[in-house]
């Protein structure tokens, strides 16, 4: 259960970081 919570937090962090990278690329292009 704890591993599932930690995994979900890491997954959300990865999604946010990917969205930031995409938004930066969108600003550049």
Biopython code that builds the backbone (N, CA, C, O; Angstrom):
import numpy as np
from Bio.PDB.StructureBuilder import StructureBuilder

atoms = [
    (1, "UNK", "N", (0.838, -1.202, 0.000)),
    (1, "UNK", "CA", (0.000, 0.000, 0.000)),
    (1, "UNK", "C", (0.873, 1.251, 0.000)),
    (1, "UNK", "O", (0.623, 2.196, -0.748)),
    (2, "UNK", "N", (1.903, 1.244, 0.852)),
    (2, "UNK", "CA", (2.798, 2.414, 0.897)),
    (2, "UNK", "C", (3.519, 2.565, -0.447)),
    (2, "UNK", "O", (3.682, 3.674, -0.956)),
    (3, "UNK", "N", (3.945, 1.436, -1.009)),
    (3, "UNK", "CA", (4.632, 1.494, -2.304)),
    (3, "UNK", "C", (3.715, 2.050, -3.388)),
    (3, "UNK", "O", (4.163, 2.776, -4.276)),
    (4, "UNK", "N", (2.422, 1.704, -3.313)),
    (4, "UNK", "CA", (1.478, 2.218, -4.295)),
    (4, "UNK", "C", (1.353, 3.737, -4.177)),
    (4, "UNK", "O", (1.291, 4.439, -5.187)),
    (5, "UNK", "N", (1.318, 4.242, -2.943)),
    (5, "UNK", "CA", (1.202, 5.698, -2.727)),
    (5, "UNK", "C", (2.459, 6.394, -3.235)),
    (5, "UNK", "O", (2.378, 7.420, -3.912)),
    (6, "UNK", "N", (3.623, 5.833, -2.905)),
    (6, "UNK", "CA", (4.881, 6.449, -3.363)),
    (6, "UNK", "C", (4.950, 6.414, -4.894)),
    (6, "UNK", "O", (5.372, 7.386, -5.521)),
    (7, "UNK", "N", (4.540, 5.309, -5.483)),
    (7, "UNK", "CA", (4.558, 5.195, -6.939)),
    (7, "UNK", "C", (3.639, 6.208, -7.594)),
    (7, "UNK", "O", (3.980, 6.776, -8.631)),
    (8, "UNK", "N", (2.469, 6.443, -6.996)),
    (8, "UNK", "CA", (1.532, 7.413, -7.570)),
    (8, "UNK", "C", (2.104, 8.821, -7.470)),
    (8, "UNK", "O", (1.931, 9.631, -8.380)),
    (9, "UNK", "N", (2.789, 9.116, -6.357)),
    (9, "UNK", "CA", (3.391, 10.449, -6.204)),
    (9, "UNK", "C", (4.487, 10.640, -7.245)),
    (9, "UNK", "O", (4.574, 11.696, -7.871)),
    (10, "UNK", "N", (5.339, 9.600, -7.436)),
    (10, "UNK", "CA", (6.414, 9.695, -8.429)),
    (10, "UNK", "C", (5.800, 9.833, -9.828)),
    (10, "UNK", "O", (6.305, 10.599, -10.649)),
    (11, "UNK", "N", (4.723, 9.103, -10.103)),
    (11, "UNK", "CA", (4.074, 9.181, -11.412)),
    (11, "UNK", "C", (3.538, 10.588, -11.673)),
    (11, "UNK", "O", (3.669, 11.111, -12.780)),
    (12, "UNK", "N", (2.935, 11.198, -10.653)),
    (12, "UNK", "CA", (2.411, 12.557, -10.821)),
    (12, "UNK", "C", (3.566, 13.518, -11.086)),
    (12, "UNK", "O", (3.456, 14.404, -11.934)),
    (13, "UNK", "N", (4.675, 13.347, -10.363)),
    (13, "UNK", "CA", (5.839, 14.207, -10.563)),
    (13, "UNK", "C", (6.377, 14.077, -11.979)),
    (13, "UNK", "O", (6.745, 15.075, -12.598)),
    (14, "UNK", "N", (6.424, 12.842, -12.500)),
    (14, "UNK", "CA", (6.921, 12.637, -13.858)),
    (14, "UNK", "C", (5.988, 13.309, -14.861)),
    (14, "UNK", "O", (6.451, 13.929, -15.818)),
    (15, "UNK", "N", (4.676, 13.188, -14.648)),
    (15, "UNK", "CA", (3.709, 13.814, -15.560)),
    (15, "UNK", "C", (3.886, 15.331, -15.554)),
    (15, "UNK", "O", (3.851, 15.962, -16.610)),
    (16, "UNK", "N", (4.077, 15.918, -14.373)),
    (16, "UNK", "CA", (4.234, 17.370, -14.284)),
    (16, "UNK", "C", (5.520, 17.800, -14.994)),
    (16, "UNK", "O", (5.522, 18.790, -15.725)),
    (17, "UNK", "N", (6.615, 17.057, -14.780)),
    (17, "UNK", "CA", (7.892, 17.425, -15.403)),
    (17, "UNK", "C", (7.781, 17.309, -16.925)),
    (17, "UNK", "O", (8.321, 18.145, -17.649)),
    (18, "UNK", "N", (7.089, 16.285, -17.412)),
    (18, "UNK", "CA", (6.921, 16.123, -18.867)),
    (18, "UNK", "C", (6.090, 17.274, -19.422)),
    (18, "UNK", "O", (6.397, 17.796, -20.494)),
    (19, "UNK", "N", (5.040, 17.675, -18.703)),
    (19, "UNK", "CA", (4.215, 18.789, -19.171)),
    (19, "UNK", "C", (5.030, 20.073, -19.205)),
    (19, "UNK", "O", (4.860, 20.886, -20.114)),
    (20, "UNK", "N", (5.918, 20.270, -18.225)),
    (20, "UNK", "CA", (6.768, 21.474, -18.208)),
    (20, "UNK", "C", (7.704, 21.458, -19.417)),
    (20, "UNK", "O", (7.889, 22.483, -20.073)),
    (21, "UNK", "N", (8.299, 20.288, -19.714)),
    (21, "UNK", "CA", (9.198, 20.200, -20.866)),
    (21, "UNK", "C", (8.435, 20.487, -22.150)),
    (21, "UNK", "O", (8.939, 21.196, -23.020)),
    (22, "UNK", "N", (7.227, 19.948, -22.282)),
    (22, "UNK", "CA", (6.427, 20.180, -23.491)),
    (22, "UNK", "C", (6.069, 21.657, -23.612)),
    (22, "UNK", "O", (6.110, 22.213, -24.709)),
    (23, "UNK", "N", (5.718, 22.299, -22.498)),
    (23, "UNK", "CA", (5.344, 23.709, -22.542)),
    (23, "UNK", "C", (6.555, 24.556, -22.917)),
    (23, "UNK", "O", (6.416, 25.540, -23.644)),
    (24, "UNK", "N", (7.755, 24.185, -22.427)),
    (24, "UNK", "CA", (8.961, 24.940, -22.790)),
    (24, "UNK", "C", (9.227, 24.804, -24.282)),
    (24, "UNK", "O", (9.559, 25.785, -24.947)),
    (25, "UNK", "N", (9.081, 23.584, -24.816)),
    (25, "UNK", "CA", (9.293, 23.375, -26.247)),
    (25, "UNK", "C", (8.258, 24.159, -27.052)),
    (25, "UNK", "O", (8.570, 24.689, -28.118)),
    (26, "UNK", "N", (7.018, 24.234, -26.539)),
    (26, "UNK", "CA", (5.975, 24.965, -27.246)),
    (26, "UNK", "C", (6.322, 26.449, -27.273)),
    (26, "UNK", "O", (6.072, 27.125, -28.271)),
    (27, "UNK", "N", (6.899, 26.963, -26.180)),
    (27, "UNK", "CA", (7.272, 28.382, -26.143)),
    (27, "UNK", "C", (8.414, 28.643, -27.124)),
    (27, "UNK", "O", (8.429, 29.662, -27.815)),
    (28, "UNK", "N", (9.384, 27.696, -27.179)),
    (28, "UNK", "CA", (10.526, 27.876, -28.094)),
    (28, "UNK", "C", (10.042, 27.849, -29.538)),
    (28, "UNK", "O", (10.429, 28.686, -30.353)),
    (29, "UNK", "N", (9.182, 26.866, -29.842)),
    (29, "UNK", "CA", (8.702, 26.771, -31.216)),
    (29, "UNK", "C", (7.518, 27.701, -31.425)),
    (29, "UNK", "O", (6.970, 27.764, -32.526)),
]
sb = StructureBuilder()
sb.init_structure("model")
sb.init_model(0)
sb.init_chain("A")
sb.init_seg("    ")
for serial, (resi, resn, name, xyz) in enumerate(atoms, 1):
    if name == "N":
        sb.init_residue(resn, " ", resi, " ")
    sb.init_atom(name, np.array(xyz, "f"), 0.0, 1.0, " ", f" {name:<3s}", serial, name[0])
structure = sb.get_structure()
